[in-house]
């Protein structure tokens, strides 16, 4: 579980990160979950854009995808959200102490 200080730090880092995934009317499928998991392992911080034709709202998609990838939702703003998961192999983000 992220503390508010750690979440604020990650939000600052996420400002420069482009959204690399989109969720549309197809919703969340196994392929998307695998790709997001792989991206989280490589980058630790991933931004996702939910398209207007999606049947789910942004918060629902964020919570479901976070659960399926064992990651944490950093923030949800408008149609975008940010996920964080500490990498096992190539850890690059050093979180501040609580």
Secondary structure, 3 states (H helix, E strand, C coil): CCCHHHHHHHHHHHCCCCEEEEECCCCCCHHHHHHHHHHHHHHCEEEEEECCCCCCCHHHHHHHHHHHHCCEEEEEECCEEEEECCCCCCCCCCCCCC
